[in-house]
Amino acid sequence: MNERPDAAAIDAPDSDEAGGEGGTFAHPLDRRLVLATQGGLPLVARPYHALAEQLGAPVEDVMARLAAMLERGVIRRIGAVPNHYAIGYTANGMSVWDVPDERIDELGARVGGLAFVTHCYHRPRKLPDWPYNLFAMVHGASREEVQAKVAEIAALLGPACRAHDVLFSTQILKKTGLRIGG
Amino acid sequence: MREAARIELDAVDRAIIDRLQGDFPICERPYLEAAEVLGIGEDELLARLRRLLDARVLTRFGPMFQIERMGGAFVLAAMRVPEADWERVLAVVNAFPEVAHNYRRTHELNMWFVLATETPGGIADTVARLEAASGLPVYPFPKLKEYFVEMKLEVRT
């Protein structure tokens, strides 16, 4: 098994979270499959067979439940999760924007559609301290590159943007994998 | 966090990273299928994945879960921590097991972390306990809506 205790099993190494939408596992095998694969898929020729053997479940069920979770979006995707830093993205900026609430879905979809935006969320303002309601994570090889991309977002938003800022991360203070417990 | 080892990436490594970030098949021999698309052998793909994982170029290889769909909750939160009080507050915040990721950022709100709890109701409770333990306000920024992004970063090195 490819067990990596510090590997996050969810998307968005820098800004991920959810709005608290509750959910449950649709099938008794699902939670066990998550537990068995959140460290990674077995690196063997027949990984789903290996999982089936490990869980004592038929391989047809393992493959069907993984496909069902992929279909439902419980699994976003299956594949390689690169370490941003190791593949050259050493700068990350959380760009934040104050745009009119009545246009945020249209504008958020357009910002999210930009190739260099890896996460894009509507979040609440905290007035008076924090006027921003649109968050877009931008990765680049340098702060200058991130700033240039932020300028592209500003150009796309035009006058709809009333204020913006970009927060660079300067230090990782803690990074544990987001995992469900056994 | 362990740093990535500096290893040389050749064209095949780059192709693996760029093209295998999604759509890994669910079938009997998925590595074989993926390897054929890349024009390499199954054993070579497995060996290269192992090497990329060991070197921490890949943090993992497998399913990427959207854990909120399983009943947990994740909320981004921020604090304005005075520099003079930084070390004390950092120790307090990081001691919470609910704090999953924590980053220092360039802003008056200078500490940004992700809270992860088993249930949605756990977030408010954790925020209250963080405020009591640190003596500082905690600003939660729950996701109201997520806009679709194509999460694929090409190798830049």
Interface residues (C-beta under 8 A of the other chain):
Chain A: N2 R4 D6 A7 A8 A9 I10 D11 A12 P13 D14 S15 D16 E17 A18 G19 G20 E21 G22 G23 T24 F25 D30 R31 V34 T37 Q38 G39 G40 L41 L43 V44 A45 R46 P47 Y48 H49 M63 L66 A67 M69 L70 R72 G73 V74 I75 R76 R77 I78 G79 A80 V81 P82 N83 H84 Y85 A86 I87 G88 Y89 M94 I104 D105 G108 A109 V111 G112 G113 A115 V117 T118 H119 C120 Y121 H122 R123 P124 K126 D129 W130 F135 H139 A141 D165 L167 F168 S169 T170 Q171 I172 L173 K174 K175 T176 G177 L178 I180 G181
Chain B: M1 R2 E3 A4 L9 I16 I17 L20 Q21 G22 D23 F24 I26 C27 E28 R29 P30 Y31 L32 E42 L46 L49 R50 L52 L53 A55 R56 V57 L58 T59 R60 F61 G62 P63 M64 F65 Q66 I67 E68 R69 M70 G71 G72 A73 F74 V75 L76 R80 L90 V93 N94 V99 A100 H101 N102 Y103 R104 R105 T106 H107 E108 L109 M111 W112 F113 V114 L115 A116 E118 T119 P120 I123 Y139 F141 P142 K143 L144 K145 E146 Y147 F148 V149 E150 M151 L153 E154 V155 R156 T157
